[in-house]
Amino acid sequence: MRLIFVLTLVLLYCQQASSAILYEESFDAQADWEPIQPTSANTALAYYNGEASIPDNFHNYRVDNTVYGANNSHQTLNISNENYRGTSGKGLTVWHESGETSCGGGAHYCSDGILSLYLPSGYSEMWVQFYMKWDTSYSMALTNSVDPQVKTFRITHWDESAGISPFTFFDAGAQRPINNAQIAAWNGGNANYSHFTAFRYENTYYPDNATPPHVRNRSDYYSDGGQYDGTGPAFNDPGEPGDGSWHKYVYHVKMNSAVGVADGVSETWVDGRLLFSDSTLAWSDSGSVASPRKNWNMVMFGGNSFNEFDPVFTNYSEQYYAFDDICVATTEADLAGCFGGKTYHTNGSMPLLN
C-alpha cells in the first residue's frame, strides 16, 4: 500500500510538472508605460535584461524610430486604459504610423513595436491565448501598390547564451526556431486579408532550404468568402478582426520528436475556429544540435508593420491593434484555468467570463 501511495504521488508530481499555466497577464496591475521612440532615421531602441524600464514580468521591448518626428500623436507601444477588455482595466496597444518604403535601411518596416515574455526553462509544447482588438478604421490599402503585411505575434526560442540581442533575427541571430503570425493583404493590397504563418527553423533558418524542406510562409486562412481578388468581406466588417470587438486568438506549437523528424506542430484558432494546422514541421531540422533541445522559451507581442495606408506626411495618420488577457500554458486543458477560469481585472471590477 505504501508503494502504491508513493507511486501515486510520483505520478501526480510528474503530471503537474509537465502540465502548467506558465504566465497570466491582464495588464490591469501594470503601471502606465509608453517608451519614447527615437526620431533619428533608421534608429531603434531595444532593451532587455533590465537595461531600461520594462513592464513587470516582461523581459524585453523594441521600438523603431518615428518617421513623423514631433508630429506623431502616440508612441508605438503603450500600456494604458486606452484599450482594455471588459468594463474597465488596461491593455497593451501597438500604434502604427503610415510608413515610407525607404525607411529601415530598405527593410520596409517602419512601425516596429515588440514586447516580450521570456521563459528560460523552455518547453517542448506551448499554448498561448490572448485577446486582440483592431482599430475600427484599420486599413491595409497601400498607397504604393505593394502587399501590406503586419507581424503581430511570435513564439520563439532565444539562445541567451549566444550573447546576441533577442531582436537579431535571420542567420546572424540567436532567435530560432520561430513561429511568426502575420496579417496580410496580397495582390497589391487589393486582396481580402489573410492570416498567415511564417516558419523559421533551427539550423537553416529558412525551412525551404532545410532537410526535409518545408514552405517557409504558409497562407493559412482567408475569411469566409475572402479571396485574392478581394471580392469577400472587408477587414472591418462585423465578425471580422477589424470590427472593433475583442477576438480570442490561440496559438499552439510543439517541437518535433527528434532532430530532422517532420512531426512538429503549428496551429492557430480565432474565436474557437481552427484556421490553420500543420503537423509536418521539422523545427529542429537536420544539422541541429540534438541536445539540449532548443525548446520554446519566448513569446513576442507586436512586430513589424509594412503598411503605407495613407500618404506619409500628409495626415500623419496612425492606427492600432491591442492585446489583453494573455495566458501561456503547456497544454490546451490548462488554458481553461487561466485567471481561475475567468478574466479578472485587478482594479476592483467584477470578474468576466472568458
C-alpha positions, 0 to 999 in steps of 0.5 A: 500500500505504501508503494502504491501511495508513493507511486501515486504521488510520483505520478501526480508530481510528474503530471503537474510538472509537465502540465502548467499555466506558465504566465497570466497577464491582464495588464490591469496591475501594470503601471502606465508605460509608453517608451519614447521612440527615437526620431533619428532615421533608421534608429531603434531602441531595444532593451532587455535584461533590465537595461531600461524600464520594462513592464513587470514580468516582461523581459524585453521591448523594441521600438523603431524610430518615428518617421513623423518626428514631433508630429506623431500623436502616440508612441508605438507601444503603450500600456494604458486604459486606452484599450482594455477588455471588459468594463474597465482595466488596461491593455497593451496597444501597438500604434502604427504610423503610415510608413515610407518604403525607404525607411529601415535601411530598405527593410520596409518596416517602419512601425516596429513595436515588440514586447516580450515574455521570456521563459528560460526553462523552455518547453517542448509544447506551448499554448498561448491565448490572448485577446486582440482588438483592431482599430475600427478604421484599420486599413491595409490599402497601400498607397504604393501598390505593394502587399501590406503585411503586419507581424503581430505575434511570435513564439520563439526560442532565444539562445541567451547564451549566444550573447546576441540581442533577442531582436537579431533575427535571420542567420546572424541571430540567436532567435530560432526556431520561430513561429511568426503570425502575420496579417496580410493583404496580397495582390497589391493590397487589393486582396481580402486579408489573410492570416498567415504563418511564417516558419523559421527553423533551427539550423537553416533558418529558412525551412525551404532550404532545410532537410526535409524542406518545408514552405517557409510562409504558409497562407493559412486562412482567408475569411469566409468568402475572402479571396485574392481578388478581394471580392469577400468581406472587408477587414472591418466588417462585423465578425471580422478582426477589424470590427472593433470587438475583442477576438480570442486568438490561440496559438499552439506549437510543439517541437518535433520528436527528434532532430530532422523528424517532420512531426512538429506542430503549428496551429492557430484558432480565432474565436474557437475556429481552427484556421490553420494546422500543420503537423509536418514541421521539422523545427529542429531540422537536420544539422541541429544540435540534438541536445539540449533541445532548443525548446520554446522559451519566448513569446513576442507581442507586436512586430513589424508593420509594412503598411503605407495606408495613407500618404506619409506626411500628409495626415500623419495618420496612425492606427492600432491593434491591442492585446489583453488577457494573455495566458501561456500554458503547456497544454490546451486543458490548462488554458481553461484555468487561466485567471481561475477560469475567468478574466479578472481585472485587478482594479476592483471590477467584477470578474468576466467570463472568458 
